[in-house]
Amino acid sequence: MLQLLVVLLVLGYGAGAWVFWKGFKRTNFSRSFSNRLTLSLLWPVLLVTNKNYRQNFQKALKG
């Protein structure tokens, strides 16, 4: 059961990073590769702690 939970968390994390990566052009963030990579990898933390990131994450999802 624990393995299933870990797999689901990893898949959810990967899906969130992928969606943000693909929709990054719709955000207000600077278009550098390092910025895109960092913001895509840190999405769970930033989504919880940063209002501006939450707004831009929603823009990225709206595809």
C-alpha positions as CSV (number, residue, x, y, z in Angstrom):
1,M,0.0,0.0,0.0
2,L,2.8,2.4,0.8
3,Q,4.5,1.7,-2.5
4,L,1.3,2.6,-4.3
5,L,1.1,5.9,-2.4
6,V,4.7,6.7,-3.3
7,V,4.1,5.9,-7.0
8,L,0.9,8.1,-7.0
9,L,2.8,11.0,-5.4
10,V,5.7,10.7,-7.9
11,L,3.2,10.6,-10.8
12,G,1.3,13.6,-9.4
13,Y,4.6,15.6,-8.9
14,G,5.7,14.7,-12.4
15,A,2.3,15.6,-13.9
16,G,2.3,19.0,-12.2
17,A,5.9,19.7,-13.3
18,W,5.0,18.7,-16.9
19,V,1.9,20.8,-17.1
20,F,3.7,23.9,-15.7
21,W,6.6,23.3,-18.1
22,K,4.3,23.1,-21.1
23,G,2.3,26.2,-20.1
24,F,5.2,28.3,-19.0
25,K,4.9,30.6,-21.9
26,R,1.5,31.9,-20.6
27,T,3.0,33.0,-17.3
28,N,4.6,36.4,-16.3
29,F,7.9,34.8,-15.4
30,S,11.1,35.6,-17.3
31,R,11.7,33.1,-20.1
32,S,15.2,31.8,-19.2
33,F,15.7,28.1,-19.2
34,S,17.1,28.0,-15.6
35,N,14.1,29.9,-14.4
36,R,11.7,27.6,-16.2
37,L,13.5,24.5,-14.8
38,T,13.6,25.8,-11.2
39,L,10.0,26.9,-11.1
40,S,8.9,23.6,-12.7
41,L,10.8,21.5,-10.2
42,L,9.8,23.5,-7.1
43,W,6.1,23.8,-8.0
44,P,4.6,22.0,-5.0
45,V,6.5,24.3,-2.5
46,L,5.8,27.4,-4.4
47,L,2.2,26.6,-5.0
48,V,1.6,26.4,-1.3
49,T,3.8,29.4,-0.2
50,N,3.6,32.0,-3.0
51,K,0.4,33.8,-4.2
52,N,2.1,35.1,-7.4
53,Y,3.2,31.6,-8.3
54,R,-0.3,30.2,-7.7
55,Q,-1.8,32.8,-10.1
56,N,0.8,32.0,-12.7
57,F,0.4,28.3,-12.2
58,Q,-3.3,28.8,-13.0
59,K,-2.4,30.6,-16.2
60,A,-0.1,27.8,-17.2
61,L,-2.9,25.2,-16.6
62,K,-5.4,27.1,-18.8
63,G,-3.8,25.9,-22.0
